[in-house]
């Protein structure tokens, strides 16, 4: 073999080895990308969707379980990052987290800034008053009253629309209710489903207040950056599969004690 032929053979062999050695690396990188943790912003003051287990100190709840199930369908481990409620959306917009899951109601204002997943739960807002308070029987009776709400929530948005109302904000709906019990406010506006769960869990509070019929209906979804349509599609696909295979229905029954047909459980 001539020197030039030998050189060509060696170069070809080296190129082949280089190509082959790169295949596992590329496959590994692809696998790692698929298995990258799904970083989800949340807060633990919205039972039964997200809250603190007093016995274990763990983050638990309906939406927490649902996010874990979505991650499993997507083949990605879930990592929760905790914030105050009004800090979750900014964290999403800066790319600190991949998704937000904290009982976010779909509003036109939020839709301008983020994408929402398909609706995973239908809820609404309710007025809570102290038992025996005959002054308040509906939304119009809150004019000029002091109203406790969770900061940054749709309850907060609704309260600000009431003429003459003094709106007092708290980090959680539970704190807003405690402010009512101590007679520092006239009423609370809060999520119906969250309020009902709290009243079942804390009978001592239930005996001191009345919840009026919901004043509206709202849809809950998980928030996802507008620049990540692939994640939105993957989350919606996983959610649809969970509703179809019975997982969603089992989780809803676990946390609410019943299945609401409006939520699409099979």
C-alpha positions as CSV (number, residue, x, y, z in Angstrom):
1,X,0.0,0.0,0.0
2,X,1.3,3.4,-0.9
3,X,1.9,6.0,1.8
4,X,-0.9,8.2,0.4
5,X,-3.4,5.2,0.4
6,X,-2.4,4.4,4.0
7,X,-3.0,8.0,5.0
8,X,-6.4,8.0,3.4
9,X,-7.3,4.7,5.1
10,X,-6.3,6.0,8.5
11,X,-8.2,9.3,8.0
12,X,-11.3,7.4,7.0
13,X,-11.0,5.0,10.1
14,X,-10.5,8.0,12.4
15,X,-13.6,9.8,10.9
16,X,-15.7,6.6,11.4
17,X,-14.6,6.2,15.0
18,X,-15.3,9.8,15.7
19,X,-18.8,9.5,14.2
20,X,-19.6,6.3,16.1
21,X,-18.3,7.7,19.4
22,X,-20.6,10.7,19.0
23,X,-23.7,8.6,18.6
24,X,-24.1,7.4,22.3
25,X,-23.3,11.0,23.4
26,X,-26.1,12.4,21.2
27,X,-28.5,9.7,22.4
28,X,-27.5,10.4,26.0
29,X,-28.1,14.1,25.6
30,X,-31.5,13.5,24.0
31,X,-32.4,11.2,26.9
32,X,-31.2,13.7,29.4
33,X,-33.3,16.4,27.8
34,X,-36.4,14.2,27.9
35,X,-35.8,13.5,31.5
36,X,-35.1,17.1,32.6
37,X,-37.0,18.0,35.7
38,X,-40.2,19.9,35.1
39,X,-39.8,22.9,37.5
40,X,-43.2,24.0,38.7
41,X,-43.9,27.1,40.7
42,X,-46.5,26.8,43.5
43,X,-47.5,27.8,47.0
44,X,-48.9,25.8,49.9
45,X,-51.8,28.0,51.1
46,X,-54.7,26.9,48.8
47,X,-56.3,23.7,50.1
48,X,-57.2,21.2,48.8
49,X,-55.2,22.1,45.6
50,X,-51.9,22.9,47.3
51,X,-51.3,22.9,51.1
52,X,-49.0,21.8,53.9
53,X,-49.5,18.3,55.5
54,X,-49.4,19.2,59.2
55,X,-48.1,15.7,60.1
56,X,-45.3,15.3,57.5
57,X,-44.6,18.9,56.5
58,X,-44.9,17.8,52.8
59,X,-46.6,19.7,50.0
60,X,-49.8,17.9,49.2
61,X,-53.1,18.4,47.4
62,X,-55.2,17.7,44.4
63,X,-53.2,19.8,41.9
64,X,-49.9,18.6,43.4
65,X,-50.9,15.0,42.7
66,X,-52.2,16.0,39.2
67,X,-48.9,17.7,38.3
68,X,-46.9,14.6,39.4
69,X,-49.2,12.5,37.3
70,X,-48.7,14.8,34.3
71,X,-44.9,14.6,34.8
72,X,-45.1,10.8,34.8
73,X,-47.1,10.8,31.5
74,X,-44.4,13.1,30.0
75,X,-41.5,11.0,31.3
76,X,-40.2,14.0,33.4
77,X,-39.6,14.2,37.1
78,X,-41.4,17.1,38.8
79,X,-39.6,19.6,41.0
80,X,-41.7,22.1,42.9
81,X,-40.4,25.6,43.6
82,X,-42.3,27.5,46.2
83,X,-43.2,31.2,46.1
84,X,-45.8,33.5,47.4
85,X,-48.8,33.4,45.1
86,X,-48.2,36.8,43.5
87,X,-44.6,35.9,42.7
88,X,-45.3,32.8,40.7
89,X,-46.3,34.4,37.4
90,X,-43.2,36.8,37.4
91,X,-41.0,33.7,38.0
92,X,-42.5,32.1,35.0
93,X,-42.0,35.2,32.8
94,X,-38.3,35.4,33.7
95,X,-37.7,31.7,32.9
96,X,-37.0,30.7,36.5
97,X,-39.7,28.0,36.4
98,X,-41.2,25.9,33.5
99,X,-44.8,26.1,34.7
100,X,-47.0,27.5,37.4
101,X,-49.6,25.4,39.3
102,X,-51.4,27.1,42.2
103,X,-55.1,27.2,41.4
104,X,-54.7,29.8,38.7
105,X,-58.1,31.0,37.4
106,X,-58.2,31.9,33.8
107,X,-58.6,35.6,33.3
108,X,-58.2,37.8,30.2
109,X,-55.5,39.8,31.9
110,X,-53.4,36.7,32.7
111,X,-54.0,35.3,29.2
112,X,-52.3,38.4,27.8
113,X,-49.1,37.3,29.6
114,X,-49.1,33.5,29.7
115,X,-50.7,30.5,28.1
116,X,-53.1,28.3,30.1
117,X,-53.3,24.6,29.9
118,X,-56.7,23.1,29.2
119,X,-59.1,23.6,32.1
120,X,-58.5,21.0,34.9
121,X,-61.1,22.3,37.4
122,X,-64.2,24.5,37.4
123,X,-64.7,26.6,40.5
124,X,-66.1,30.0,41.5
125,X,-65.9,32.7,44.1
126,X,-68.0,32.8,47.3
127,X,-68.6,35.4,49.9
128,X,-68.0,34.4,53.5
129,X,-69.5,36.3,56.4
130,X,-69.7,35.8,60.2
131,X,-72.6,33.7,61.2
132,X,-75.6,35.8,62.2
133,X,-74.5,38.9,60.2
134,X,-77.8,39.9,58.5
135,X,-76.2,42.9,56.7
136,X,-74.6,40.8,54.0
137,X,-76.6,38.5,51.7
138,X,-75.0,39.2,48.3
139,X,-72.3,41.0,46.4
140,X,-74.2,44.3,46.4
141,X,-74.1,44.3,50.2
142,X,-70.3,44.6,50.2
143,X,-70.3,48.2,49.1
144,X,-68.5,50.3,51.6
145,X,-67.4,47.2,53.6
146,X,-64.0,45.9,54.6
147,X,-63.2,42.8,52.6
148,X,-60.3,40.3,53.2
149,X,-58.8,38.5,50.2
150,X,-55.7,36.6,49.1
151,X,-53.2,39.0,47.5
152,X,-53.0,38.6,43.7
153,X,-56.0,36.3,43.4
154,X,-59.1,36.7,41.3
155,X,-60.9,37.3,44.7
156,X,-58.6,40.3,45.0
157,X,-59.5,41.5,41.5
158,X,-63.2,41.1,42.2
159,X,-63.1,42.9,45.5
160,X,-61.4,45.9,44.0
161,X,-64.4,46.4,41.7
162,X,-66.8,46.9,44.6
163,X,-67.6,50.6,45.1
164,X,-66.4,52.0,48.4
165,X,-64.9,48.8,49.6
166,X,-61.8,48.7,51.7
167,X,-59.8,45.7,50.5
168,X,-57.3,44.0,52.9
169,X,-54.9,41.5,51.4
170,X,-53.2,38.4,52.9
171,X,-50.8,35.8,51.7
172,X,-53.5,33.1,51.9
173,X,-57.2,32.6,51.9
174,X,-57.0,31.0,55.3
175,X,-55.4,34.2,56.8
176,X,-58.2,36.3,55.2
177,X,-60.8,34.1,56.9
178,X,-59.0,34.4,60.2
179,X,-59.1,38.2,59.8
180,X,-62.9,37.9,59.4
181,X,-63.3,35.7,62.5
182,X,-61.4,38.2,64.6
183,X,-63.9,40.9,63.4
184,X,-61.2,42.9,61.5
185,X,-63.2,42.7,58.3
186,X,-66.9,42.4,57.3
187,X,-66.5,39.6,54.7
188,X,-64.1,37.4,52.7
189,X,-64.2,36.7,49.0
190,X,-62.5,33.3,48.3
191,X,-62.5,30.3,46.1
192,X,-65.6,28.2,46.7
193,X,-63.8,24.8,46.5
194,X,-60.9,26.0,48.7
195,X,-63.4,27.5,51.3
196,X,-65.5,24.3,51.4
197,X,-62.5,22.2,52.0
198,X,-61.2,24.4,54.8
199,X,-64.6,24.4,56.5
200,X,-64.8,20.6,56.4
201,X,-61.3,20.3,57.8
202,X,-61.9,23.0,60.5
203,X,-65.3,22.6,62.0
204,X,-64.5,25.3,64.7
205,X,-64.3,27.8,61.9
206,X,-67.4,26.5,60.1
207,X,-69.5,27.1,63.2
208,X,-68.6,30.8,63.2
209,X,-69.3,31.7,59.5
210,X,-71.7,31.3,56.6
211,X,-70.7,30.8,53.0
212,X,-73.0,32.3,50.5
213,X,-73.8,30.8,47.1
214,X,-71.0,31.4,44.5
215,X,-71.1,34.8,42.8
216,X,-69.4,33.5,39.6
217,X,-67.8,30.6,37.8
218,X,-64.2,30.2,37.0
219,X,-61.9,27.8,35.1
220,X,-58.5,26.7,36.5
221,X,-55.5,25.9,34.4
222,X,-51.7,25.6,34.8
223,X,-49.7,28.6,33.4
224,X,-47.0,28.1,30.8
225,X,-44.8,30.6,29.0
226,X,-46.1,31.8,25.6
227,X,-42.7,30.9,24.1
228,X,-43.0,27.2,24.9
229,X,-45.9,25.8,22.8
230,X,-44.3,22.4,22.9
231,X,-44.7,22.2,26.7
232,X,-48.3,23.4,26.5
233,X,-49.1,20.7,24.0
234,X,-47.4,18.0,26.1
235,X,-49.2,19.1,29.3
236,X,-52.6,19.1,27.5
237,X,-51.9,15.7,26.0
238,X,-51.0,14.3,29.4
239,X,-54.1,15.9,31.0
240,X,-56.4,14.4,28.4
241,X,-54.9,11.0,28.9
242,X,-55.3,11.2,32.7
243,X,-59.0,12.1,32.3
244,X,-59.4,9.2,29.8
245,X,-57.7,6.5,31.9
246,X,-59.5,7.2,35.2
247,X,-56.5,8.8,37.0
248,X,-58.1,12.2,37.1
249,X,-61.4,10.8,38.5
250,X,-59.5,8.9,41.2
251,X,-57.6,12.0,42.3
252,X,-60.8,14.2,42.3
253,X,-62.6,11.6,44.4
254,X,-59.6,11.4,46.8
255,X,-59.5,15.2,47.5
256,X,-63.1,16.3,47.1
257,X,-65.0,13.2,47.9
258,X,-67.0,13.2,44.7
259,X,-66.7,13.6,40.9
260,X,-68.1,16.7,39.2
261,X,-69.1,15.8,35.6
262,X,-68.2,19.4,34.6
263,X,-64.5,18.6,35.2
264,X,-64.5,15.8,32.6
265,X,-63.7,12.8,34.8
266,X,-64.3,9.4,33.1
